[in-house]
């Protein structure tokens, strides 16, 4: 089983507004960077969309997902099983936001052994996370420029 590190980040300008995401996939010495964006979105949607790296994997892999988003890491490691049981309602009784992406993410994780690792963002201590952040912001700026073109 291949061991993969997946570093993810997302951002939005204005929240909601134009946004971008980035994922960096590493398997041994190989690296692949994926980015994208949307013209009108939120930071949380971009954090979840950054997980597109799981789509790029072939066959079952052992994946360490590294994120600075507690929304993503806690959502997947602590909350999602309860949301499913509760009919996709949060502890407050309201519908879970971004349910479409959570369900897609849950389906993608069934193909792999996934470990969620949260790191403090924007500290300069994690080069990969900082790089993913820069690339996600750049993708968001491209979306903003396209809207204003």
Residue frames relative to the residue before (quaternion, step in Angstrom):
aa qw qx qy qz dx dy dz
X 1.0000 0.0000 0.0000 0.0000 0.00 0.00 0.00
X 0.4195 -0.7141 0.5045 0.2440 3.59 -0.76 1.05
X 0.2675 -0.7315 0.6044 0.1674 3.55 -1.11 0.76
X 0.0521 -0.8118 0.5793 -0.0523 3.54 -0.69 1.19
X 0.1878 -0.7205 0.6510 0.1478 3.52 -1.16 0.70
X 0.0927 -0.7894 0.6069 0.0034 3.55 -0.88 1.03
X 0.0931 -0.7936 0.6012 0.0080 3.57 -0.42 1.28
X 0.0312 -0.8377 0.5437 -0.0402 3.59 -0.63 1.11
X 0.0965 0.7690 -0.6313 0.0292 3.52 -1.29 0.51
X 0.0720 -0.7800 0.6205 0.0364 3.52 -1.25 0.50
X 0.0236 -0.7954 0.6055 0.0097 3.54 -1.22 0.48
X 0.1238 -0.7615 0.6288 0.0970 3.52 -1.29 0.37
X 0.3400 -0.7107 0.5826 0.1995 3.52 -1.12 0.78
X 0.8021 0.2058 -0.1734 0.5331 3.56 -0.42 1.21
X 0.0502 -0.8735 0.4833 0.0316 3.58 1.17 -0.60
X 0.3738 -0.4025 -0.7087 0.4426 1.69 0.48 2.41
X 0.2344 0.7311 -0.6179 0.1697 3.47 -1.33 0.55
X 0.7386 -0.3319 0.2725 0.5198 3.57 -1.18 -0.38
X 0.0195 -0.8268 0.5618 -0.0208 3.56 -0.96 0.80
X 0.1649 -0.7778 0.5995 0.0917 3.50 -1.33 0.36
X 0.1568 -0.7656 0.6176 0.0888 3.51 -1.31 0.42
X 0.0772 -0.7747 0.6260 0.0452 3.53 -1.29 0.43
X 0.0115 0.7552 -0.6541 -0.0404 3.50 -1.23 0.60
X 0.1852 -0.7482 0.6315 0.0844 3.51 -1.09 0.86
X 0.1436 -0.7888 0.5962 0.0418 3.54 -0.68 1.17
X 0.0132 -0.7878 0.6156 -0.0106 3.56 -0.96 0.90
X 0.0689 0.7477 -0.6570 0.0684 3.51 -1.00 0.98
X 0.7987 -0.0803 0.0003 0.5963 3.56 -0.27 1.26
X 0.7945 -0.2342 0.2046 0.5215 3.57 -0.76 -1.05
X 0.5735 0.6040 -0.3741 0.4078 3.61 1.26 -0.22
X 0.0376 -0.7821 0.6220 0.0016 3.53 -1.10 0.79
X 0.0224 -0.7677 0.6405 0.0026 3.54 -1.11 0.79
X 0.1521 -0.7818 0.6016 0.0608 3.56 -0.93 0.97
X 0.0604 -0.7780 0.6253 0.0051 3.55 -0.91 1.00
X 0.0164 0.7834 -0.6212 0.0156 3.57 -1.03 0.80
X 0.0895 0.7780 -0.6200 0.0473 3.53 -1.30 0.33
X 0.1172 -0.8057 0.5763 0.0714 3.52 -1.26 -0.01
X 0.2483 -0.7252 0.6204 0.1657 3.48 -1.41 0.05
X 0.5561 -0.6427 0.4271 0.3087 3.54 -1.13 0.74
X 0.8002 0.0785 -0.0183 0.5943 3.60 1.03 -0.74
X 0.2873 0.7557 -0.5224 0.2710 3.56 -0.30 1.26
X 0.4115 -0.6666 0.5447 0.2995 3.55 -1.32 -0.26
X 0.6688 -0.4838 0.3825 0.4151 3.53 -1.28 0.32
X 0.6742 0.5043 -0.3111 0.4409 3.59 0.85 -0.91
X 0.6333 0.5118 -0.3425 0.4686 3.61 0.98 -0.73
X 0.6662 0.4930 -0.3141 0.4632 3.59 0.97 -0.77
X 0.5940 0.5450 -0.3662 0.4648 3.61 1.07 -0.64
X 0.6879 0.4663 -0.2782 0.4815 3.58 0.93 -0.87
X 0.6563 0.5185 -0.3169 0.4472 3.59 0.97 -0.80
X 0.5728 0.6093 -0.3766 0.3985 3.59 1.11 -0.58
X 0.5805 0.5992 -0.3710 0.4079 3.54 1.19 -0.35
X 0.3231 0.7672 -0.4865 0.2652 3.58 1.28 0.19
X 0.5008 0.6540 -0.4180 0.3830 3.56 1.20 -0.34
X 0.6021 0.5517 -0.3651 0.4470 3.60 1.08 -0.60
X 0.6116 0.5548 -0.3430 0.4477 3.59 1.10 -0.67
X 0.6729 0.5302 -0.2875 0.4283 3.55 1.06 -0.80
X 0.5973 0.5896 -0.3617 0.4059 3.60 1.19 -0.39
X 0.2280 -0.7552 0.6025 0.1215 3.55 -1.10 0.80
X 0.8078 0.1656 -0.1537 0.5445 3.53 -0.84 0.98
X 0.6311 -0.5401 0.3945 0.3929 3.53 -1.23 0.26
X 0.0513 -0.7958 0.6031 -0.0151 3.54 -0.91 0.97
X 0.3955 -0.6233 0.6047 0.2991 3.50 -1.36 0.30
X 0.0359 -0.8466 0.5278 -0.0587 3.57 -0.35 1.29
X 0.1510 -0.7306 0.6585 0.0990 3.52 -0.99 0.93
X 0.1566 -0.7763 0.6067 0.0687 3.57 -0.56 1.19
X 0.1260 -0.7826 0.6088 0.0319 3.55 -0.76 1.14
X 0.1056 0.7998 -0.5760 0.1319 3.57 -0.66 1.14
X 0.3340 -0.7088 0.5742 0.2374 3.55 -1.22 0.48
X 0.5590 0.6042 -0.3724 0.4288 3.57 1.32 0.20
X 0.2966 -0.7438 0.5734 0.1732 3.55 -0.59 1.13
X 0.5295 0.6129 -0.3963 0.4323 3.58 1.20 -0.53
X 0.7143 0.4304 -0.2420 0.4959 3.58 0.87 -0.95
X 0.7226 0.4581 -0.2802 0.4354 3.60 0.66 -1.06
X 0.7032 0.4310 -0.2789 0.4920 3.62 0.85 -0.86
X 0.5852 0.5783 -0.3713 0.4305 3.57 1.07 -0.69
X 0.7413 0.4124 -0.2255 0.4791 3.56 0.86 -0.96
X 0.7612 0.3988 -0.2273 0.4582 3.61 0.89 -0.79
X 0.8012 0.2963 -0.1471 0.4986 3.61 1.10 -0.54
X 0.8156 0.3683 -0.1524 0.4195 3.58 0.80 -0.99
X 0.6179 0.6292 -0.3644 0.2992 3.58 0.92 -0.86
X 0.6363 0.5214 -0.3542 0.4447 3.62 0.94 -0.72
X 0.6510 0.4982 -0.3151 0.4783 3.60 1.01 -0.74
X 0.6195 0.5470 -0.3491 0.4418 3.60 0.98 -0.83
X 0.6476 0.5201 -0.3253 0.4521 3.59 0.93 -0.87
X 0.6727 0.4989 -0.2929 0.4614 3.58 0.87 -0.97
X 0.7278 0.4300 -0.2219 0.4860 3.56 1.03 -0.84
X 0.5571 -0.6319 0.3886 0.3734 3.61 1.20 0.34
X 0.6081 -0.5873 0.3249 0.4239 3.56 1.11 0.83
X 0.4663 0.5971 -0.4933 0.4274 3.50 0.92 1.08
X 0.4453 -0.6983 0.4998 0.2535 3.54 -1.05 0.82
X 0.7349 -0.3991 0.3053 0.4555 3.56 -1.32 -0.03
X 0.6601 0.5024 -0.2962 0.4733 3.57 1.20 -0.55
X 0.5510 -0.6397 0.3768 0.3811 3.60 1.29 -0.01
X 0.5889 0.5753 -0.3655 0.4343 3.57 1.27 -0.16
X 0.6190 -0.5415 0.4001 0.4044 3.59 -1.17 0.48
X 0.5088 -0.6324 0.4954 0.3096 3.55 -1.10 0.80
X 0.4033 -0.7059 0.5305 0.2403 3.56 -0.87 0.98
X 0.8310 0.2025 -0.1753 0.4876 3.56 -1.18 0.66
X 0.1441 0.8357 -0.5167 0.1175 3.55 1.14 0.65
X 0.6155 0.5665 -0.3554 0.4170 3.60 0.96 -0.79
X 0.7017 0.4528 -0.2697 0.4795 3.58 0.93 -0.86
X 0.6152 0.5350 -0.3501 0.4613 3.59 1.03 -0.72
X 0.6682 0.4950 -0.3091 0.4615 3.60 0.92 -0.86
X 0.6363 0.5133 -0.3256 0.4751 3.58 1.00 -0.78
X 0.6542 0.5152 -0.3034 0.4632 3.56 0.94 -0.90
X 0.6402 0.5218 -0.3233 0.4619 3.57 0.94 -0.85
X 0.6492 0.5078 -0.3145 0.4710 3.60 0.96 -0.83
X 0.6597 0.5128 -0.3103 0.4534 3.59 0.95 -0.84
X 0.6769 0.5085 -0.3024 0.4379 3.59 0.98 -0.77
X 0.5728 0.5987 -0.3966 0.3952 3.62 1.13 -0.36
X 0.6369 0.5422 -0.3194 0.4453 3.58 1.23 -0.43
X 0.7745 0.2978 -0.1189 0.5453 3.58 1.23 -0.43
X 0.4203 -0.6056 0.5834 0.3409 3.54 -1.37 0.08
X 0.0366 -0.8470 0.5288 -0.0402 3.58 -0.28 1.25
X 0.1144 -0.7496 0.6504 0.0440 3.52 -1.02 0.95
X 0.2546 -0.7736 0.5669 0.1242 3.59 -0.86 0.99
X 0.0374 -0.8014 0.5964 -0.0245 3.57 -0.73 1.10
X 0.1828 -0.7782 0.5940 0.0900 3.55 -0.65 1.14
X 0.0478 -0.7642 0.6428 0.0223 3.55 -1.07 0.86
X 0.5180 -0.6140 0.4859 0.3443 3.55 -1.12 0.64
X 0.3112 -0.7853 0.5142 0.1490 3.55 -0.74 1.08
X 0.8413 0.2664 -0.1764 0.4360 3.49 -1.42 0.29
X 0.4787 0.6610 -0.4463 0.3670 3.56 1.04 0.77
X 0.4537 -0.6839 0.4491 0.3533 3.55 1.25 -0.37
X 0.5723 0.6288 -0.3612 0.3829 3.59 1.28 -0.03
X 0.7515 0.2995 -0.1763 0.5608 3.59 1.22 -0.36
X 0.3226 -0.7985 0.4773 0.1749 3.58 -0.09 1.31
X 0.6644 0.5112 -0.3148 0.4451 3.57 0.92 -0.86
X 0.6639 0.4904 -0.3082 0.4730 3.57 0.94 -0.85
X 0.6345 0.5198 -0.3265 0.4698 3.59 1.01 -0.76
X 0.6441 0.5148 -0.3155 0.4696 3.58 1.01 -0.80
X 0.6440 0.5082 -0.3187 0.4748 3.59 0.94 -0.86
X 0.6285 0.5338 -0.3250 0.4630 3.59 1.01 -0.79
X 0.6630 0.5010 -0.3103 0.4617 3.61 0.86 -0.93
X 0.6905 0.4805 -0.2845 0.4598 3.57 0.89 -0.91
X 0.6256 0.5193 -0.3357 0.4756 3.61 1.07 -0.69
X 0.6555 0.5007 -0.3107 0.4723 3.58 0.97 -0.83
X 0.6301 0.5291 -0.3287 0.4637 3.59 1.02 -0.77
X 0.6458 0.5070 -0.3169 0.4749 3.58 1.00 -0.81
X 0.6355 0.5203 -0.3184 0.4733 3.59 1.07 -0.71
X 0.6435 0.5140 -0.3212 0.4676 3.57 1.00 -0.81
X 0.6149 0.5363 -0.3424 0.4660 3.60 1.05 -0.73
X 0.6440 0.5071 -0.3201 0.4750 3.59 0.99 -0.74
X 0.6466 0.5196 -0.3119 0.4633 3.57 1.00 -0.84
X 0.6632 0.4985 -0.3034 0.4685 3.57 0.97 -0.85
X 0.6358 0.5254 -0.3311 0.4583 3.59 1.03 -0.74
X 0.6299 0.5337 -0.3303 0.4575 3.59 1.07 -0.75
X 0.7454 0.4054 -0.2094 0.4860 3.57 1.01 -0.84
X 0.5317 0.6481 -0.4082 0.3614 3.62 1.22 -0.07
